[in-house]
Amino acid sequence: MALVYSVSAGAPVDADVTSRELTVVVNGEKIGEPVSFDGSAVELGEIKVSQNASVLITLVDVDDAGNRSQPATFEFTATDTIAPAQPGSFGVALVREE
């Protein structure tokens, strides 16, 4: 079963940030190349991972001179925490009196 997560981050701290680079590592393997976003981006897309996968997300801000920030990281284990929907309504009818 695959789980899909939405990734977001706070706005860049410095005004001269021109791009943001997101890297995703799942179970110790880098998934593709880093994804580059506009410097003001706070919504960073979705990632799809297998249930119980170990996930490490890294975000680096790059300024107009090409300087790279220290990476911000977030690590978690992908677990299904969404309960199934409530069952439909009951049907109860009086059938007799005893």
C-alpha positions as CSV (number, residue, x, y, z in Angstrom):
1,M,0.0,0.0,0.0
2,A,1.3,3.5,-0.9
3,L,0.8,6.5,1.3
4,V,0.9,10.0,-0.2
5,Y,2.1,12.9,1.9
6,S,1.8,16.7,1.1
7,V,5.1,18.5,1.9
8,S,5.2,22.2,2.9
9,A,7.7,24.5,4.6
10,G,7.7,27.9,6.2
11,A,8.5,30.9,4.1
12,P,12.3,31.5,3.6
13,V,13.8,33.6,6.4
14,D,16.0,35.7,4.1
15,A,14.6,38.0,1.3
16,D,17.3,37.1,-1.2
17,V,16.4,33.4,-1.5
18,T,15.9,32.6,-5.2
19,S,15.3,28.9,-5.1
20,R,14.6,26.0,-2.7
21,E,15.8,22.4,-3.3
22,L,13.9,19.4,-1.8
23,T,15.6,16.0,-1.5
24,V,13.7,12.9,-0.5
25,V,15.4,9.7,0.8
26,V,13.3,6.6,1.3
27,N,14.8,3.6,3.2
28,G,18.3,5.0,2.7
29,E,17.9,5.5,-1.1
30,K,17.8,9.0,-2.7
31,I,14.6,9.2,-4.8
32,G,15.5,11.0,-8.1
33,E,17.3,14.3,-8.2
34,P,16.6,17.2,-5.9
35,V,13.5,19.1,-6.9
36,S,13.9,22.9,-7.3
37,F,11.2,25.3,-6.4
38,D,10.8,29.1,-6.6
39,G,12.4,31.0,-3.7
40,S,9.1,31.9,-2.2
41,A,7.5,28.4,-2.5
42,V,5.9,27.0,0.7
43,E,3.9,24.2,-0.9
44,L,6.5,21.6,-2.1
45,G,4.3,19.0,-3.7
46,E,3.5,15.4,-2.7
47,I,5.6,12.3,-2.1
48,K,4.4,8.7,-2.4
49,V,6.0,6.1,-0.3
50,S,5.3,2.5,0.9
51,Q,3.8,1.9,4.2
52,N,6.4,1.6,7.0
53,A,9.1,3.2,4.9
54,S,11.7,5.4,6.6
55,V,11.5,8.8,5.0
56,L,14.0,11.7,5.2
57,I,13.1,15.0,3.6
58,T,15.8,17.8,3.2
59,L,15.2,21.4,2.2
60,V,18.0,23.8,1.2
61,D,17.5,27.5,0.4
62,V,19.8,29.1,-2.3
63,D,20.3,32.9,-2.5
64,D,20.9,35.1,-5.4
65,A,24.7,34.7,-5.0
66,G,24.4,30.9,-5.1
67,N,25.0,30.5,-1.4
68,R,23.3,27.4,0.1
69,S,21.7,27.4,3.5
70,Q,22.3,24.7,6.1
71,P,19.7,21.9,5.3
72,A,16.5,21.7,7.2
73,T,15.5,18.0,7.7
74,F,12.4,16.1,8.7
75,E,12.5,12.3,9.3
76,F,9.5,10.0,9.8
77,T,8.2,6.5,9.3
78,A,5.3,6.3,6.9
79,T,2.4,4.8,8.8
80,D,-1.3,4.6,8.0
81,T,-3.1,6.7,10.6
82,I,-6.3,7.3,8.8
83,A,-9.2,5.2,10.2
84,P,-11.7,3.7,7.8
85,A,-14.9,5.6,7.2
86,Q,-17.7,5.1,9.6
87,P,-20.0,2.3,8.6
88,G,-23.3,3.2,6.9
89,S,-26.5,3.6,8.9
90,F,-28.1,0.8,10.8
91,G,-31.4,-0.7,9.8
92,V,-33.4,-1.8,12.9
93,A,-37.0,-2.7,12.8
94,L,-39.4,-4.0,15.5
95,V,-40.4,-7.5,14.6
96,R,-42.6,-8.6,17.5
97,E,-43.5,-8.1,21.2
98,E,-43.2,-11.0,23.6
